[in-house]
Each structure stands twice: as C-alpha cells, then as structure tokens.
Amino acid sequence: MKTNTSSSVERRRDIVAEIGRVSVIISGTLTERKRKRSGSRVAVYHQLQRWRGDHNDTKHIPTERVKVVQEGIEGYRRVQTLVEEMARLDESLVLAPGPDDSKKNSTKR
C-alpha cells in the first residue's frame, strides 16, 4: 500500500508532466467586437485584453490567430489550476507534522 507521501510525490510529478504538455500559454481575455460598416455590413474583430503593469493592455488579434490565442488562454488557466494544486501538495508535504513537532512540556520550577 502506498503512503500518502508517496502518492503526493507521484501526483506532483504528474502535474509537472501535464504542465509540460501545455503547448501555448497566454494570459488575458479574448473579446469579440462588432462594428457596423457602410450599409448593413458588420465587421467582427477580436481583442486580447490583459493587465500589464498598472494598465489594461489591449491587442488586436487577426482572425487567423484567434484559435491559437483561445488555446493559449485555456492553457494559461489550466497551468494556473495545476500550479495551485501543486502548491497544496507541497504545503501538505512540507508542513505535515513530523516527529519533532510534538508539544514540549515545560518543567515546573
């Protein structure tokens, strides 16, 4: 039977491997904008919005790159979730009570 520690270490390795399989990582939000053109035509364009420093940075995304940017945003969210899980695992491993963590009884004088 595996111990909790060994299963946590194995899960951590799995997380690192899964992060390595994420091919594109892009932070931000992709928005679709529509703009009326002459007549009844409507132009659709996409923007990537994200915080950079102390301001919101907006970048136009050409139509042919929209899919890869969407995949990158999904990759970013997946990596964030995996890193949070790995942090919880590391905290449980590092901060788990050990044999030296028992309360010491003080002697009366």
N, C-alpha and C positions, 0 to 999 in steps of 0.2 A: 504494500500500500504506500502511495506517495504521501509525503508530508506536505503540509500547507506551504512551507517554504519552497520546496522543490517545484510544486505546481505554480507558485507565483513566479519563480525564476523562469520556468518554461513559458508561461504566459507573456512575461516581459520580452523574451526572445521572439515570440510570435508577433508581438506588437511592433518591435523594431523591424522585423522582416516585412510586415504589412506596410509600414511607413515607407520602406524602401521600394515597394511596388507601386506607390503613387507616382504617376509619371509627370503630372503637371500640378503645381500649387500656385494659386493666385488668390490673394485676399481682395475682398470687396464685394460689391453687389452689382449685378448686371441689370440695367433697366432698359426697357424698350420705350422709345419716344416716337410719337406720330406727329407729323407736321403736314398741314394742308398745303398743297401746291396749287398752281393755277387750275381752274376748272374744278373737277371733282376728284383729282388725283390726291393720294395721300402717300407721303414718303415715310418709311419706317427706318429708324436708325437706332443703334444701341450704344449705351454708355456704361463704362465701368466706373463706379464711384467707390472711393475708399479714403480713409483718413491717412494723411501723410503729415507728420509733424503736428502742427496745430490748425490745419485746414483740410477741407474736403477737396480731394483731387478728383477731377472728372476727366476721363479719357474716352474719345470716340473709338468704337470697335467696328472695324469693317465687317460686313455681312459674312465674308468667308472665314472670319476668325471667331465668330460668335460661339460655335460649338466647342472649340478648344478652350475658350475662356470659361464657358459654363462648366466644362470638365475640371478646369483648374480651380474654380470656386468650390466645386464639390470635393475635390482633392484636399483643399485647404481645410474645409470643415471636417473631413474625415481624419486628417492628421491632428487637428485640434482635439477631437474626441479621443483619439488613440493616445495622445500625449497626456491628457487628463487621466485616462485610465492607468497609464504607466506611472504617473505621479502617485496615484492612490496605492498602487502595488509597492512602489519604492518606499512610501511612507509606512506602509504596514510592515515591510521587511526591516527597515532601519529603526523604526520607533516601537517595534514589538518589545514587550517586557522580556528581559533576559534574567539570568540567574543572579546578576549583580544589582538588579533593580529593586530588590525587596526593601521594605522599610526597615531602617535600622532602629532598634530600641535603645533609647538612651538609658544610661545607668543613673540611679538616684545617688545623690551625694549626701 
